[in-house]
Each structure stands twice: as C-alpha cells, then as structure tokens.
Amino acid sequence: MIKHIFVILICWIFVSCSNTAYLFTSFHEPADAGLRMLYSYNGKNWTDFDTVFLKPEIGIQKVLRDPSMAQGKDGVFHLVWTTSWRGDNGFGYSSSKDLLHWTEQRFLPVMQNEPNTVNVWAPEIFYDEDSSRFVLIWASTIPGRFDRGIESDSNNHRMYVTTTKDFKIFTPTRLFFDPKFSVIDAVIVKRKKDDYVLVLKDNTRNELDLKVAFGNSPLGPWSNVSKSFTDKFTEGPTVVKLKDQWLIYYDSYHKKIYEASSTTDFINFKNVTSEVAVPIGHKHGTIVPVSKSFLKKLLKEAHH
C-alpha cells in the first residue's frame, strides 16, 4: 500500500514539475491580420493569446496562412508562412528570440527556377538536430510535370524541399515526395534516430484526408504510404509527443473544428477529439514545446 502511494506521489510530482508548455501557431480567416498563437500546459487544452504577433507585409496577397515555427539550438524561433494562394514563387520568413520582436520579413523565392509554378503552399519547418539544419518543405503545382490522374493540371501538387543552417544559404530546391498522387500539408516527425514519419494530406478529390509514410531520414525517401486515418475534408496536421503517445491535430474544415487523433505506432489511430479543447477559428499551424517560464513571460508581455 505504501509503495503504491509512493508511486502515485512520484507520478504526481513528475507531472507537476514538468517544465514543458506548448505554443500552437495559428491564423484566422481571411488571414490578412497576421500570426496568432494558442498556448497550453498539457498539450490538450488550448487558450488563444487573443493578439496578433506578426502582421504580414510581403507576397502578392500579403496574407499569413499556415504559419510553421521551429526553434533552433540557440533558442531563436524561425517562422515561415504562405503569402498567397496563387502566383508567388516562395513564402514568407521571419525570426524572433521572444516572439514579440521580429526580424524584417523576407520573401524566400524557393521556386524561382520553376517559372510555371502555380502556387507555394503551407511551408513547414523541421529542425534536424543531428545535422543542425532546418528542413523546409512545401507543396507546389507545376503543370505537366506529373501524372495528374483525376486532378486538374493546376491542382496537382507534389512536395518540395530545401535545407539551410542560417536562413542565408539554401540548398537547391528539389523534389521531396512524389507519392503518385496530389499531396499537400506534409509534416516530418522524428521518432528516434534513423526513424521518421511523414504525416501528409492526400489532396486528390476522392480522398482529401490524412495518411502517413515512413523513412530513415528527415529527407526520406518515404515509403509504405498508409490508408487514411481521418475522415474526408481534413488537412493541416501537426504532431506533438505527450508521454508515450503522439497526438496529431488537424483541421476538419467541413465540420469547422479542430480534431485530434492519438497513436503510439503510427499504425493504429484513435480519434480523441473529445479529449482536447481548441478555440473556434483556429487554423493550420505548428505546435512548439517551450518552457513554462518562457510562456509565463510571453503571457505577461504580449498584452502590454
């Protein structure tokens, strides 16, 4: 009995003393206001800061959609976002040490060598700790480049990639993932060394749902694309590790809510939407773990 109580006490202390909090980048339609964020102490119950952290100034449309953020080993946060629905050959970039003061916004023309590019959507940052580099992936359509199946030539996406260590020098853009169907909204998840998962949206009109693929490097190659683990009309996944499970959040855009699925192996998935709370209006973003002390300071200063 005493041993049982001791185990419970240790578990309680561990949970209480956990120093991790979570930020969730976000935007609200029509996406012209700028970067919003949610915060959480447990990765399940989210609260809106109810403020705009960065107003978009670049791109044809000057919107800020699909904000993806990652933190480097020096503590600096790096943010990328979609700047236009069509016409732009790149995406927006800015960085910040405190999420309140940002560097001058830059447009990264990652598809400048592909003049027929229709769009550059949902850039996603993955920080590869093993090589101290940032992997940037996004979806683009290049008419006539791939078998379009049932899709129109202007809506036949593939994933592309570039990498950088300093956001000044970038490796040449190349094809990242061609699953032989239109794919968007892919995110890289590291399970352990040489073991990675790609969570992606099958954007063909008969699917429009989320699947996973597997690889031994953050750059792939990716194989064994799964069947869908979500309903139709879902997109914008982001993944967070909570204890022994992975929680995948995604935008269920016909239901106009955010849903979540949990998994321990990326083979079996359980819908746990009833166990999470995401504010109405939140759209496609990335979850970033931070310290509770950082969040406390940000909460204090964000509304001043």
C-alpha positions as CSV (number, residue, x, y, z in Angstrom):
1,M,0.0,0.0,0.0
2,I,2.8,2.4,1.0
3,K,4.7,1.5,-2.2
4,H,1.6,2.2,-4.3
5,I,1.1,5.6,-2.6
6,F,4.7,6.4,-3.2
7,V,4.5,5.6,-6.9
8,I,1.4,7.8,-7.3
9,L,3.2,10.6,-5.4
10,I,6.2,10.4,-7.7
11,C,4.0,10.4,-10.8
12,W,2.2,13.5,-9.4
13,I,5.4,15.3,-8.7
14,F,6.7,14.4,-12.2
15,V,3.6,15.8,-13.9
16,S,3.5,18.9,-11.6
17,C,7.2,19.6,-12.0
18,S,7.3,19.2,-15.8
19,N,8.7,22.4,-17.2
20,T,7.1,22.0,-20.6
21,A,4.4,24.1,-22.1
22,Y,3.2,24.4,-25.7
23,L,2.6,27.0,-28.3
24,F,0.4,26.5,-31.3
25,T,0.9,28.9,-34.2
26,S,-2.4,29.9,-35.8
27,F,-4.2,32.3,-38.1
28,H,-7.8,33.4,-38.5
29,E,-9.6,33.7,-41.9
30,P,-9.3,35.8,-44.0
31,A,-5.6,35.6,-43.0
32,D,-4.7,39.2,-43.6
33,A,-4.4,40.1,-39.9
34,G,-1.3,38.0,-39.2
35,L,0.2,35.5,-36.8
36,R,-1.9,34.3,-33.8
37,M,-1.0,31.7,-31.2
38,L,-2.6,29.4,-28.7
39,Y,-0.9,28.1,-25.6
40,S,-1.3,25.0,-23.4
41,Y,0.2,23.5,-20.3
42,N,-0.7,19.9,-21.2
43,G,-0.8,19.8,-25.0
44,K,-4.6,19.1,-24.9
45,N,-6.4,22.2,-23.6
46,W,-5.6,25.3,-25.6
47,T,-6.2,29.0,-25.0
48,D,-5.9,31.9,-27.5
49,F,-3.5,34.7,-26.7
50,D,-6.1,36.8,-28.5
51,T,-3.5,39.1,-30.0
52,V,-1.6,39.3,-33.3
53,F,2.1,38.7,-33.0
54,L,3.2,39.5,-36.6
55,K,1.4,41.3,-39.4
56,P,2.1,40.2,-43.0
57,E,3.9,42.6,-45.2
58,I,5.2,40.6,-48.2
59,G,3.9,38.5,-51.1
60,I,1.3,39.3,-53.7
61,Q,-1.7,38.9,-51.4
62,K,0.2,39.8,-48.2
63,V,-1.6,37.2,-46.1
64,L,-0.2,35.0,-43.4
65,R,-1.5,31.5,-43.7
66,D,-0.3,28.1,-42.4
67,P,2.4,29.5,-40.1
68,S,5.0,26.9,-39.2
69,M,7.6,27.6,-36.5
70,A,10.6,25.8,-35.1
71,Q,13.3,26.7,-32.5
72,G,17.0,26.3,-33.2
73,K,19.5,25.2,-30.6
74,D,20.4,28.9,-30.0
75,G,16.8,29.5,-28.8
76,V,15.8,31.6,-31.9
77,F,12.4,30.9,-33.3
78,H,12.1,30.7,-37.1
79,L,8.7,31.2,-38.8
80,V,7.6,30.5,-42.4
81,W,4.1,31.0,-43.9
82,T,2.1,31.0,-47.1
83,T,2.0,34.5,-48.5
84,S,-0.5,34.0,-51.4
85,W,-3.0,31.4,-52.8
86,R,-1.5,31.7,-56.3
87,G,1.3,33.5,-58.1
88,D,4.1,33.7,-55.5
89,N,7.2,31.5,-56.2
90,G,8.1,31.3,-52.5
91,F,7.0,32.0,-48.9
92,G,7.5,34.4,-46.0
93,Y,10.1,34.2,-43.3
94,S,11.0,36.0,-40.1
95,S,12.7,35.1,-36.8
96,S,12.4,36.1,-33.2
97,K,14.1,35.5,-29.9
98,D,11.0,36.4,-27.8
99,L,8.0,36.1,-30.3
100,L,7.3,39.8,-29.7
101,H,10.1,41.4,-31.7
102,W,10.7,40.0,-35.2
103,T,13.3,40.4,-37.8
104,E,12.4,42.2,-41.1
105,Q,10.2,39.9,-43.1
106,R,11.9,38.2,-46.1
107,F,10.4,36.5,-49.1
108,L,12.2,33.2,-49.9
109,P,11.8,32.5,-53.6
110,V,12.3,28.8,-53.4
111,M,10.6,28.0,-56.7
112,Q,12.2,30.8,-58.7
113,N,13.8,28.3,-61.1
114,E,10.4,26.8,-61.9
115,P,8.7,29.7,-63.7
116,N,5.5,27.7,-64.3
117,T,4.9,27.1,-60.6
118,V,1.2,27.8,-59.8
119,N,1.5,28.0,-56.0
120,V,3.6,27.6,-52.9
121,W,1.6,26.3,-50.1
122,A,2.0,25.5,-46.4
123,P,5.8,25.6,-45.9
124,E,6.8,23.5,-42.9
125,I,9.9,23.8,-40.8
126,F,11.6,20.8,-39.3
127,Y,14.8,21.3,-37.2
128,D,17.2,18.4,-37.7
129,E,19.2,18.3,-34.5
130,D,21.6,15.7,-35.8
131,S,22.9,18.0,-38.6
132,S,22.0,21.4,-37.0
133,R,20.0,22.3,-40.1
134,F,16.4,23.3,-40.9
135,V,14.5,21.3,-43.4
136,L,11.9,23.4,-45.2
137,I,9.2,21.5,-47.2
138,W,6.1,22.8,-49.1
139,A,3.6,21.9,-51.7
140,S,3.7,23.2,-55.3
141,T,2.0,22.5,-58.6
142,I,4.0,22.6,-61.8
143,P,1.6,21.9,-64.7
144,G,2.5,18.9,-66.9
145,R,5.3,17.7,-64.6
146,F,3.5,14.7,-63.1
147,D,0.7,12.3,-64.0
148,R,-2.3,14.2,-62.8
149,G,-4.8,11.4,-62.6
150,I,-8.2,12.9,-61.8
151,E,-6.8,16.3,-60.8
152,S,-6.6,19.3,-63.0
153,D,-3.1,20.4,-64.1
154,S,-3.4,23.5,-61.8
155,N,-4.2,21.4,-58.7
156,N,-1.7,18.5,-58.9
157,H,0.7,19.1,-56.0
158,R,4.0,17.5,-55.0
159,M,6.2,18.2,-52.0
160,Y,9.5,20.1,-52.5
161,V,12.4,20.8,-50.1
162,T,15.4,23.0,-49.4
163,T,17.6,23.0,-46.3
164,T,19.6,25.7,-44.5
165,K,21.7,26.2,-41.4
166,D,21.4,30.0,-41.3
167,F,18.5,31.1,-43.5
168,K,21.0,32.9,-45.7
169,I,22.4,30.0,-47.8
170,F,19.9,27.3,-49.0
171,T,20.5,24.1,-50.8
172,P,19.0,23.9,-54.3
173,T,15.3,23.2,-54.3
174,R,14.4,19.6,-55.2
175,L,11.5,17.2,-55.2
176,F,10.9,15.9,-51.7
177,F,8.0,13.5,-52.1
178,D,6.0,12.1,-55.1
179,P,3.5,9.5,-53.8
180,K,2.0,9.3,-57.3
181,F,-1.0,11.4,-56.2
182,S,-1.6,15.1,-55.3
183,V,-0.1,15.7,-51.9
184,I,0.0,18.8,-49.6
185,D,0.4,19.7,-45.9
186,A,3.2,17.2,-45.1
187,V,5.0,17.4,-41.7
188,I,8.1,15.5,-40.6
189,V,8.1,13.6,-37.3
190,K,11.2,12.2,-35.6
191,R,10.5,9.0,-33.6
192,K,14.2,8.2,-32.9
193,K,17.5,8.2,-34.7
194,D,17.0,6.9,-38.3
195,D,13.3,6.6,-37.8
196,Y,10.9,9.2,-39.2
197,V,7.3,9.6,-40.1
198,L,5.7,11.9,-42.7
199,V,2.1,12.9,-41.9
200,L,0.5,14.2,-45.1
201,K,-2.7,15.1,-46.8
202,D,-3.8,13.1,-49.9
203,N,-5.3,16.0,-51.8
204,T,-7.0,14.0,-54.6
205,R,-10.7,14.9,-54.7
206,N,-11.8,11.3,-53.8
207,E,-9.6,11.3,-50.7
208,L,-8.9,14.7,-49.1
209,D,-7.7,13.0,-45.9
210,L,-4.6,12.3,-43.8
211,K,-2.1,9.5,-44.2
212,V,1.4,8.6,-43.1
213,A,4.6,7.4,-44.7
214,F,7.9,6.2,-43.3
215,G,11.6,6.9,-43.8
216,N,15.0,6.6,-42.2
217,S,16.0,10.3,-42.7
218,P,14.1,13.6,-42.5
219,L,14.8,13.9,-46.2
220,G,13.3,10.5,-47.0
221,P,12.9,8.6,-49.2
222,W,9.4,7.9,-47.9
223,S,7.6,4.6,-48.4
224,N,4.6,2.5,-47.2
225,V,2.0,5.2,-47.5
226,S,-0.9,4.2,-45.2
227,K,-4.6,4.2,-45.7
228,S,-6.3,7.3,-44.4
229,F,-6.7,7.6,-40.6
230,T,-9.0,10.6,-40.7
231,D,-12.4,11.4,-42.3
232,K,-12.6,13.2,-45.6
233,F,-12.1,17.0,-45.6
234,T,-9.2,17.1,-43.1
235,E,-5.9,18.9,-43.5
236,G,-3.1,20.9,-41.8
237,P,-1.7,18.3,-39.5
238,T,0.7,19.0,-36.7
239,V,2.1,16.4,-34.2
240,V,3.2,16.6,-30.6
241,K,4.6,13.9,-28.3
242,L,2.8,13.6,-25.0
243,K,4.4,10.9,-22.7
244,D,4.2,7.6,-24.6
245,Q,1.7,8.8,-27.3
246,W,1.8,11.0,-30.3
247,L,-1.1,13.5,-30.7
248,I,-1.9,14.5,-34.3
249,Y,-4.0,17.7,-34.5
250,Y,-5.7,18.6,-37.8
251,D,-8.3,21.0,-39.3
252,S,-11.6,19.3,-40.1
253,Y,-12.7,22.1,-42.4
254,H,-16.2,21.0,-43.3
255,K,-17.0,20.5,-39.6
256,K,-15.3,23.8,-38.9
257,I,-13.5,22.3,-35.9
258,Y,-10.0,21.1,-35.0
259,E,-9.8,17.3,-34.4
260,A,-7.1,15.1,-32.9
261,S,-6.0,11.5,-33.2
262,S,-3.6,9.7,-30.9
263,T,-1.2,6.9,-31.8
264,T,1.8,5.1,-30.3
265,D,3.0,3.4,-33.5
266,F,1.5,5.5,-36.4
267,I,-0.3,2.3,-37.5
268,N,-3.2,2.3,-35.1
269,F,-5.0,5.6,-34.5
270,K,-7.7,6.7,-32.1
271,N,-9.9,9.8,-32.5
272,V,-9.5,11.8,-29.3
273,T,-11.2,15.0,-30.3
274,S,-13.5,14.7,-27.2
275,E,-10.3,14.9,-25.0
276,V,-8.9,18.1,-26.4
277,A,-10.2,21.7,-26.5
278,V,-9.2,24.0,-29.4
279,P,-10.7,27.5,-29.7
280,I,-13.1,28.1,-32.6
281,G,-11.5,29.9,-35.5
282,H,-8.0,28.4,-35.1
283,K,-6.4,27.4,-38.4
284,H,-3.5,25.3,-39.7
285,G,-0.3,25.8,-37.6
286,T,2.5,24.1,-35.8
287,I,3.0,23.0,-32.1
288,V,6.2,24.1,-30.5
289,P,7.3,23.0,-26.9
290,V,8.6,25.8,-24.7
291,S,9.5,26.2,-21.1
292,K,6.7,27.3,-18.7
293,S,8.9,30.2,-17.6
294,F,9.0,31.4,-21.3
295,L,5.3,31.1,-21.6
296,K,4.7,33.0,-18.4
297,K,6.9,35.9,-19.6
298,L,5.2,35.8,-23.0
299,L,1.7,36.0,-21.4
300,K,2.8,38.9,-19.3
301,E,4.3,40.9,-22.2
302,A,2.0,40.0,-25.1
303,H,-0.8,42.2,-23.8
304,H,1.2,45.2,-22.8
